[in-house]
Amino acid sequence: MSPTPPDSSPPGAPLRFASFEIRPAERLLLKAGQPAELGTRAFDLLLALAERRERVVSKHELLELVWPGLVVEENNIAVQVNALRKLLGGDVVTTIPGRGYRFTAPADAPAPTAAAPAPVAAAQPAEAQTKTLPTNLPRVLQTLRGRTEDLAALGAMLDQHELVSIVGAGGMGKTLLAQHLLARHSEAYAHGVCWVELATLDDGAALPGAIAHAAGLQPGPGEPLAALAAALAPLSLLIALDNAEHLLEAVAEVCAALVHAAPGLKLVVTSQAPLKLPLERVYRIGPLAVPQGPLPAAQALGFSAVALFAERAANADARFTLTDANAADVIDICRALDGQALAIELAAARAPTLSVQRLASAMQDRLRLLTASRNRSAPPRQQTLRAALAWSHGLLAQREAVVFRRLAVFNGSFSLELAQAVVAEAGPEAEAAGLDEWGVVDALSELVDRSLVALAEAQHDMSDLPRYRLLDSPRAYAQEQLQASGEAAALKQRHAEAVAAHFEAEWARSHSGELGLQAWERQLLQDAGNAHDALAWLDAAGDACRALQIASTWLLTMSVVMEAERLALVTRCHGWLARLGDDEALALQARCRLMIGRRGANDLAEAELALSIARRSHAQQPDRWLLYATLSHYVLRRALILSAEAVVPEMLAELAALEDPSWPPHRRLWRTEPLGLLGLVQGGAAAAQGLRLLREHLVLVQAAGGNATMVLFNLVDGELSNGDAEAAVRTGQGLLDSLEGQRDAHRFKMMVQMNLAAALLRLDRRAEARALLHSGWPVALRFEWYPSYADHLSLLLAMEGQHALAARLLGYADAAVARESQIRHVSEIDSVSQATALASAALGEAVFQQLRKEGQALADEQVAALAFSASPGI
């Protein structure tokens, strides 16, 4: 449910929702105009939430508001919330596990005054191209206990070595230590620090793509690891790869390649075992410090294990304090858990429920029982953490134990709604057992409190709905419990169905205008692990329809860094399409969605097939926008691959007829891009219309929250094609400035440098153009942009009076264009025309043609030596 926005009602004003009205001044709740029976505390709780409906209200804040000055049990809140839900309905007060409660009933409020239309903002690069570099670290780090010396030693190792591995048993705190290490060194690297979580990866081949995606990079085509290495080569960056033990060989291969290729790169790896590379420096961390015997509380807190226990227990219950009376038992608990951070946190979470004395006694008994029968061939993580996890699980109530094991089907993080859809049951029996939707919420809250489920990231804004995840070791234990319960197959089926329904809803949401395009992609990508597991289950079950619901939406989120994964998914989709059988309407729509998801494909035949499918699908099951988007894609591909003349007026008329002016920018931007580029390709009078459409496209992309960087790049081309070199320089220089310091700047920077250089040449600013072309040339060779670079470079040489070199370079460019099967666009054609005129006039036509022919045999390295070693003007 969408949160209720704050209104302008004065304090104490009545609040109406559904058939209810709260009158604060009279301390009265009305239902259909009649007083409703509600206890004093329940009314106080309702009023406290309603007056703060713009945010989540924590349990501690509610205790202070409703029971001021009193010592009461936290479960009093749950009792009063249940009373409210019975009277008001289940959708008035929402529990946010781990955070608190929120009033979510839509309130009746005066209609807001219509605001004047906001002025169109000046063209700016998209969010992804701003100076904020993603770290993927939690916004707020947990306190690091007892690792001051470790942190300093690791910092010194990083100063001397490119690859440092933090090695230790599961639960020792490697992840938190590495997070603090990155946070401390975030200013030491020009391109910042980046955290890469490997726990959800199960295939080493996906590792390069995962690193590229986490770092916000877009490697070029080719073998993924080589492309990633090339993308990282110019950067000064610190990357951490967390939880590497299940992918040791792949991680070792990737680290060796990246360190060799990128001199400014430093790598930190956390793992239960070393990579065994010659260049690796291993730093092993041991347990937290534990006293060897009883100590007074003040002295015991000097030991990191005890300090961690005291801090986590106080987090679970603010009234907990380490005292001389309980210090000995806390020391016994920490010693029994071998000073392992995760195990200590699990124990501390139970301190509010049990006395510390009972906690120590129960732990000792349970640990002795489990260690006597443990499997010594099990992984190190299970030899020690299994005892703490089994003990903690044994203290769970029946409902929490059921919810805990069922959450094991999630891969990575999950939303509250998805958890309810998968874990909850329906019917009176489920409600009685506490396994209905609200019971699952309450159980999830308990699991968060006990550190068995974690918030996926720290939240500053209490209005943001969080995501949750089972910690790594608890999930492994929960999976065993799920398998033993006999529920595994049923839960995996429910998980797959829920994920498919979620992705199907997100397909429509992506074009609805409800959320910015980049924000929508980021949100959906959080469920990539769940999508992966759901597709595997649906594939095995032969459920092609649901598999395609997930895949067609997931393709929309896959950036160019995930091209290998994209192609693999498309291949799988063809197999699912074959299973749809006689349901032609469903098959056609699925095929068309897949084509839309692969919008960047340059295959004209594929675009043509997509259009024919869209027409047939529209005839059977009308979807106006799907046909509109497919036709837009086809027009663009036809213009760029064939010619502008290949786009007949009937196509443009059909596009105009299909478009609905009431559509949000998310939908309408599909037409403005192809028509704008079509005008540029046509040139002449059509180029001005193309430039106008590109500017309109920029406004639409920005309004839709999309990435406007490529639009700005095309805009430079459009301004240049229309003869406005000054505007092209301003736009190009602004875009180039925005790329400074970005990790993925080198490829796109090269493209912008080329267009900016072309504009500068039109203004006879040769020195600036030479510097840009010289800087971008090596990158242009790697990404097959060198034919266009050579066209502009030939004009530069001709303008500098190096006519023989210009003629030879024109020949080289002719051969490169043919070799790469490219076509010259307006700016390249203009540069070639001017270079030809200058060089042939100076050399004579015969000599010019001979030198141009000889230039076709030039090698890439010869071009660099000739063009950038010669002195201008010679």
N, C-alpha and C positions, 0 to 999 in steps of 0.2 A: 504493500500500500504506500502511496506517495505521502510524505510527511505534510502535515498541515502548516501552511505558511503563516508567519506572524501577521497579525492585523494591527490596525491603528486604534483598537478599542482601548479606552482608558482603564486603569487598574480598577478592579471591582465591578466592571461592567458585566452584565449577563452574557453567558456564552451558550449558544444554541448549536446542537448537532443532532441529526436524525430527529427523533421525536422527543429529545431531552433538552432541558435548559438548566444550567447551573447559575444560581443567584448567590454570589459570594457574600454580599452584604447581609443577606438574610440567612446565610448558611443553609440553603435549601436546594434540593434537586427535584425538578419537576419532570414527570413523564406524561406526555400528551396533556400537559396543563395541570396535572394533578400531582400532589406531593408523593414522592417515592420513598419507600422505607430504606434507609441507608444508615449504617452505624457511623459514629462520630469519627473514628479513625479512618474508615473507608472514605468518608466525605473529604477529610483533610488530605488523604492521599490523592484522591481524584482532583481536588482543587490545585494541589501542588503540581501535578503533572499537566493539567490543563493550562495553568498560567505559564508554564515553561514548555509549551508544545512545540517550540521551534528547535528543541534539542533533546538529547537523551539525558535523563536525570539518573545519577548514580545511586546505588543502594545506600551509601554512606550519607549522601545529601538528603535522601528521603527519610532516613532515620532521624536526622537532625530537624527536619521540617515537621514531621508528623509526631515524633516522640521526643520533643526537645528536653534535654536534661535527664532523660531516663535511660537506663541500661536495659535493653530488650534484645531478644534474639532476632537475627536477620530474617528468619523464616516468617516473622510476623508480616513482613511486606508481602510475601507470596500468599499468605492467608487472605489479606485484604484485597490483593489483586484478583484472586479467584472470586471473592464476593462481588467485586465490580463487574467481572466478566459475566457472571450469572445474571446480573441485573441488566447490564448495558449491551452485552454481546461480546464476542471474542475479538472483534476488530477495533475496539476502542483503546485498549491499553496493550501495547506490544512489548514483549520482553526482548531485549537485545543481549544475548548471552555474553557474560564477561564485562558488560558495560552498564546495564541498568534497565530502565523502563522509559517508554515514550508514549505520550498521548497522540494517537494517529487517526482519530475520527475526523472526517472532514467537517470543519466548523462553518456555520453560516456567518458570512461577513459581508459588509457593504462592498459592492463592486468597485474595484480600484479605478481611479481616474485614468483615462487613456493617456498614455504618454506620447509626446511628439515623436515622430520617427527619428531614430538616431542617425546622425550623419554618417555617410560611408567613410570608413577609416581609410587612411592612406595605405597604399600597398605595402605590406610588411611580410617578411618571411614567416612561414608557418611555425607552429609551436615546436616542432621537432628540430627547427634550425635556430632556435634561440640559444643563448649562451649557457643555459642550465644543462649540465651534463648529468645524465642518470647514473646513480650509484647503485641502486637496488638494495641499499642498506635500509634497515628499519629507521624510521624517523627519530625514534628515541631508543637508545641502546639500554639494555639492562645493565645494572651495576656489575663491574668486573671485580670479583673478589679474589685476593691472593695471587694475582698474576702480574703484579707490578714488575718484578724482575724478568718474568717471561716476556712481557711486552717490550721492555728495553732491549733484551737480548735479541729478540726477533727484529727490532728496528735496526740494530747494528748489522745483523746478517743481511738484511735487505740492502743496506748501503754497499755491501761487498759482493753480493751474488744475485743472479737473475732469477733463480728458482729456489724457493724455500718451501719445504713441506713441514706442516705441523702434524705430528703423528702421535697417536695415543688411543687407548681403548675407548669404546663407545661410552658416551656420557661424561667424559672428562672435561668438557667445556671448550673443545677445539673451535667450534663455530663462533662462540661469543668472543673468544680471544682474537680470532682472525678479524671479526667485525670491528673490534676496537683498534686493531692494528691498522686497518684501512682508514678508519675515521681519523686516527692520529696523523696519517700521512696523506690525507686528501689534498693538501695544498702543495705537496712536494712534487707533484707531477703536472705538467702543463695540461694534460687531457684527463686529469682526475683519477678516480679509482672506480672500480666496477666489480660488483658481486655477482657470481654465476652459481646458481643452485643446481647441483647435479642429481639430487636424490630422486627426481621424477624421471630421469632419463634411463632407459633400459637398453639403448643401442648406441654403441660407441660411434657409429657412423654419423649420428645426429649431433655429435659434440661440436664440430666447427660452426654449424648453424645456430646452436644454442648460445655459444659464446658471442657470435656476431649479433644475434638478436638482443642479448642482454646488454651489450655495449652500444647498441644503436648504430651498427655498421651495415653497409650494403656492399659486400664484396661483389666483384664482377663475375662474369661467367667462367666456367672451367671447373676443375677439380676443387671441391669445397675447402680442403685444408690449405691448398696453395693460394686460393683466392683470399682466404681469411688472413694468411700470412702477409700477402701483399697489402691488404687493407690496414693491417697493424704496423707495417714497416715504418711509416713516417711518424708514428705517435710516441708520446711520452706518457705512459699509462701503467697503473698498477691494477692487476686483475687477480681476484681470488676465486678458486674453483673449490666449492665446498661439497663434502661427502663424496669423495672420489673412489672409495674402496671397492665398489662393485664394477668400476670401469678402469682398472689400473692400467691395462695395456693401452687402451685407447687414449687415456689421459697422458700417459708417458709419451706416446707418439706425437700427440698434439703439442705438448709442452716443448719437446725437443725441437719441433719444426718452428714454433713461434719464437722461441728464444733465439734460434739461429737467424731468423729473418728480420726480427725487430729489435734493434739495439737499444731502443728506449723503453722496452717493455720489461716489467718485473711481474713475476707470477708467485702467488702464494697458494698452496694446495693443502686442504685438510683431509686427512685420511686415517684409517686404522692401520694402514701398512704403507711403507715408502714406495716410491715409483721405481727405485733402483736405477736411476740415471746417473752417469758420471758427473753431470753438472749440478745435480740436486744437492742441496744442503738440508739435512734432516734435523728438525728440532722436536724432540720428544717431550711431551708434557706428562707429568705424573699427577697423583691425586692431590686434592687440597690438603692443607696442613691440619692435623688433628692432634689434640693433646694426648699424651700417653696415659694420663691419669686424671682424677678429678681436680678441678680448679675453680676458684671463685668466678662469678660471671664476668667481672671486669677483665680478668686475665684471659678467660676462655675466649672472649671476643677478639683477642689478638690473633687467634688462629682462624684462617680463612674459611675452613669448613663450618665451624661454629657460627661465624659471622654470616655466612650465606644462609644457614638454617634459620637464624634469628630474623634476618631480613625477609626471607620468603614467608615465614610463619606470620610475621607482622603484616605482610601484604595480604595474606589470607584473612587475618583478623587483626585490626588495628590495636586491639587490647592485649595482644601477646607481647610479653617482655621477658627477656632472658634474666633470670634471677639466680641468686646463690642456691635457692631451693631446687630449681629445675636444671641447673647447668650440668650437673653430673649425668643426668639422663640424656640431655642433648649430646653431650660428648660421647656417651655410649652409642647413640644412634649413628652419629657421624663415623665413629670408628667401625661399627658393624657394616656400614655401607662403603668402607674403604675410601672414604673421602671423595667419592664420585659425585660430581656436581648435579647431574640429572637425578640420580637416586636420592640425594639429599633434598632436592626440590620436591620430589614426589612425597617424601616423608613429611616435609614441612607443611605441605598442603593439608595434611590430615591433623595437624596440631590443634586447630580450632575445634575439631570434632571430638577427638580423644584427648585425655590428659597426656602430658609428655611422659609420665610414668607408664601409663598403659601402652602408649605408643612404643616405648622402648621395649617393654616386655613382649608385646605382640610381634614386633619385628624380630627379636632374637629367636623366638620360637619358630616363626615362619622361615627365616633364613636357614636355620639348622636343618629343617625338614627338606628344603629345596636343594641345598648344596650337597646333601648326602646322596641324592639320586640324580644329580645333573649330568648331562652328557658332555664329557670332556672333549669330544670331537666337535662340539658346536662352535660357531663363530665366537670370538672373544666377547662381542657385545652381549651375547646371550648367556655367557657363563656367569656374569655378575649382575647385569641389569635384569635378567629374567627373574631373579629372586625379588628384587624391589618391585618390579612390575606385577608379579604374581601376588605379592603381598598386598599392594595397593588395589589391585583388581578384586581381591578377595574381600576387601572392606566395602566395596561398592554395594549399594542397594540393587535389588533385582532389576528395576527399571534402568538405572544408570549402566549396569553391566550389559543389558541388551542393546542399548543405544551405542555404547562404546564399541562393541564388536561389529555392529552394523555399519558404523562410520568407516570401517576398514575398507569398504568398497571404493572410497574416494581416493583418487590419485592427485595429490597436491591439495590445494585449498578448495573450499566449497562455500557456497552461500547458505544462509539460514533456510531460505525457501527450498533450495535443492535438498538440504538435509531432511527437511520435513517431508518432501515428496518421496524420498527413498526410504526413510527410516520409520515414519509414522504408520500406524494402522488405522482402519476405520471401523466404526461400530461401537456399540455399548461396551463390549468386552475390552476393546482397546482403551476406551476412556477409563474404565474401572482399573485397568492395569497401569494407567498413566502413560500409555504409548500412543495417545492421540497426538494431534499436531502441537497442542499447548504442552502436553506432557513431555514431548521431545524437546521443546524449547527449555523447559525447566531442567531436564536431565543434561542438556548441553551446557547449561549454566554451571551445573555442579561439576561437570567434567573440565570445564575451563578453570574453575576455582581450584581443582585438584591437580592442575598442570598436566592432565592427560590429553587435553585439547588446547591448542594455542590460537590466539588471534594471529591471522596471517601477517599483519603488519601493525605497527603502532599507529594509533589514530589520534590526530590533533583535534579534528573537528568531530565533536560528539554527535553531529547530525549525520555523519557518514555511516552507512550500514557496513559493518565489518565482514570479513571472511574468516573462515576457521580452517584449521588443519590438524590432523593427528600428528604429533611429533613422530620422528622416524622410528625410534625403538618401540614406543607404545603401539604404533600401527602394526609393526611386525607381530607383536603379541596379540593384538586384536584380530589380525588375520587368522592366527592359529585358533583363537576362540570361535571365530565365525565358522571356520571349517569344521570344528568339532561339534558345533551346534546343529549342523545339517541344514542351515539356512543359506549357505553360500550361493548356490545356484539361483535361488529365488531372489536374493538381494542383488546379485549381479544383473539379473533381468530387469528388476525394478530400477536399478541405477541407469541401465542403458536406455530404458523407456523415458525416464525423467530427463536425462541429458538430451535425448532426441527432441522431446517436447520443448525444452529450453532453447535449443538451437533453432528449431522451427519458428518459435516466437521471435527470436533475435533476428531472423532473416527479414521479417517485416519491420522490426524496430530499427534496423540499420538505415532504412530509407524513409523513416517516419518523420524525421525532424526533431524527435524527442531528445536526442543526445548528439553532441558533436561527433563527427566521423572518427577522428583519432581517439577520442575518449571511449567511444563504443568499441573500437578495436582492442584497446588496452583492457577494457572490462572483459570482453569475451575471451581474450587470450589467457585470462586467469584460469579458464576451464579447459585449457589445452590437454592437460593430463587426463581429465575426466573424459574428454572427447576421444582420446587415444584408446583408453580402456573400453569405452562403450562401443566404438567401432569394431574392436577385436571381438567382443562378445556377440554383437549383432551379425558380424560376418560369419562367425562359426554357427550361429543360430539360423542363418539363411534369411534374416530380416532385412531385405534390401531397401525397403521403403524408409525405415527409420535410419538406416546407415546413410542414405542419400540426404535425408533431412539435416543430419549433422554435417556431412561433407560439403554440401553446397554452400552452407553458411560459413563453415570454417575456412573455405577457400578465400572468402572476402577478407580475412584477417591476415593472410599469408603475404608478407612483404617479399621483395626480391631476394632478401637474404635467405629465404626459405624455399628457393626455387626447386631444389632437389626434393624436398618434402612435398611441395605442391605437385610436381610431376608424378611422384609416386602415388599420391592420393587420387589424382585424376585417373591413373591407370586402374586403381582399385575400383573407382566409380564405374568404369566401363563394365567390369564384371558384375557389379550390383545392378546396373541398368539392364543387363541381359536377363536378370532374374525376375524382372517386374512382369514378365509374361504379357497377358492380354490387356493390361491396364494402360492403353496407349496415351491417354490424357496425362496420367501421372508420369509416365516415362518421358513424354515430351517436355513437360514442365521441369522435370529434374534435369534433363539434358540442357535445357536453356539456362537454368540457374548455374549449371557448371560452366557453361560458356561465359556467362557474365562474371563468374568468379575468376576466370582466367583472362580478364580484360586486357592485360598487357601482352597477350600473345600476338605475334606479328604474322601469323599464317593467314593469308587471305582466304584460302579454301576453308579453313576452320571458321572464320568469321561469316563466310557465305553459308556454311552448313548451319551455324547458329541461327542465322536469320530465317532460313527455311523452317527450322524447327520451331522458332518463335511464332511464325505465322500459323503453322499447323496447331500449335498449342493454344494460341489465342482463339482460333476457330472453335476448338473443343471446350476450352475452359478459359474464358476471357481474362486476360491480365494485361491491361493497356500499358502499364509502365514497363513490364518485362519486354514487350515488343518494342517500345520506345527506346529502351536502353540498348537492346540488341541491334536495332537499326542504327543508332548513333555510333556504336562501335564499328559496325560494318562500313558506314560512310567514311570514318576516319581511316580505317585500314585501306579502303579502296583508293582514297586520295593519296595517301603516303606511298603505297606500294605500286599503284598503277600511275595515275595522274589525276589532276584536278578535273580534267574533262571527263573522266570515267564516272564522276558523280553526276547523274542526270537530274534535271529539275524535279522530276516526279518523286525522287527520294527525299529531297528537301521539303517538298510540299507535304509528303506523308508524315515527316517528322513534325512539322508545324501543326498538322491536324491532330496528331496524337498527344501533343503536350497540353497539359492542363495548367492554366496559370495559377491555380490555387495550390498546386503541389509545393512542398517545401523545397528549399535550395538543394537538399540532399538528392532530390530526383531530377530537378531541372538542369543541374550542372552537367548531366551526361550529354546534352545537345550542344551547349555553347563551346565546349572544347573542340569537337571535330569540325564544327562550322567555322570557328575562328582559325584553326590551322588550315582548313580548306582554302579560306581567303588568302592566307599567306602564300600557299603553294600556287594559287592561280596568279598572284601578282597583279600589277596594274591597279585599276580602280577597285578590284575586289579586295586588295590588300588592306585598304582603309576600313572596309567593312569587317575584315578578319581581325584587325586590331581592336575595333570597337567590341567585337564579340569576345575577344580574349580578356579585355578589361571587365566586361560583364561576367565572364567566367571567374575571374579573380574574386569579384565581390561575392559570387555565389559560393565559391569554395571557402572563403573566409567565414561567410555566414553559416556554412554547414560544419564549421569546425574541422575542415580538412587540411591537408598539407599543401600549402600554396607555393612551395619552392619551385616545383616544375612549371607552374603557371607563370611565375615571374621570369624564369629562364626563357620560356616561349615569348613572353612579353618583350624581352630585349630583342629577340629576333623580329617580332612584329614591328617594333618601333624603327628598327634598322631598315626593314623592308619598305617601310613607308617614308624613308628618307629623313627621319628625325633622329640623326645620330646623337645629338645632344641628349635627348630623352633616353636613348638606349644606353648611353654612358652613365647617366644618373641612376637608372634602374639597375644596370649591371654592376656598378660600383657598390651600390647599397647592398645588393645580394651577396657580392663577394665579401664585403665587410662582415656580413652576418655569419659567414662560414668560418671566420677566423676562430681558431681554438676548438672547433668541432672535430670529434674523432673521425667522422665519416666524410670530412670535407674534401679529401684529396681527389676523389673521383668527380664529385659534382663541381668542385672548385675548378677542375680542369675544363669542364664543359662551359662554365661561366666565363673563365678566362678567354676562351676562344671567341665567344660572342662579343665580349667586351673589347678584345683586341680588334675584331672586325669593325666595331663602331669607332674605335680610336683611329684606325687607318682612314676612315671616311673624313675625319677631322684633321688628318695629316699629323697626328701625334705619334710619330713613328717610334720614338725611344720607349714610350710607355707600352706600345703594342709589342715591340720586340721582347721586352722583359716578360710580359705575360705569356707570349708564345714559347719563349725559352723555358719558362718555369713549368708550363703544362705539357710540353712535348713528351717527356718520358712516360707520364701517366697516360697520355693519349695513345701511345703505342700499345700499352697493356690493355686498353679498353676499346680498341679498334675505332678510335676517333681520329686517327692520324691522317686519313684522306682529307677530311675537312680542314684540319690544322695545316696540311701542306698547301691547300688552296689559298688560305690567307697568308701563309708564309711566303708564297710565291709573289703575292702583291707587295708585301713588305720589301722583299729584295728588289723588285722592280722599282719601287718608289725610292729606294736607297741608291739606285743606279747600278745595281749588280744584275745587269740584264741577262748575262749568260747563265748565271746561277738560277735566276727566276725562270728562264726557259726550261732548264733541265728539271727544276722542281715541279713545273707544270706537267712534264712528262711523267715524273714519279707519281704525282697525284692522280693522273689519268689511269695509270696502271693500278694504283691502290683502290680507286673507286670501283674499277671492274673486278678486281680480286675479291673485294668484300661485298660485291653485289649491292652497292649503295647507289643512291641517286643524289645529285646535287640540288640543294634548296636555294632559295633566292639569294641569301647572303653569299653562299659559296659561288654561285653563278656570277654574281656581280664582281667578286674578287678575281675570279678566273678571267672574266672579260677585260677588266682594267689591267691586270698583269699582262695579258696577251697583247693588248694595244700598246702598252709602254715598251715591252721587250721587243716586239716585232718591229716597231718603228725605229728603235735604236740599233737593232742587229740586221735588219733586212729580213724579209719573209723567208727566204731560202735558208739562211743560217739559223733563224729562229726555229723553223720546223725541224731542221736536222738536230739541233740541241734538245728540242722537246722530245724527239724520238729517242735520243740517247738516254735521256733522263728516265725512261721507262725501266731501265735495267738497274737503277740505283738501289742499293740496299739501305735499310733503315739507319744503320750506324753511319753510313756515308752522308746521309741527309743531315744528321746532327752535326757532323764534322764540318760540312760545307756551309751550312746555314748559320751556325752559331759560333764558328771559329773565325769566320771572315770579318774584316773590319767594315762597318757600315760606310757606304759611300764609295767603295772600291769597285 
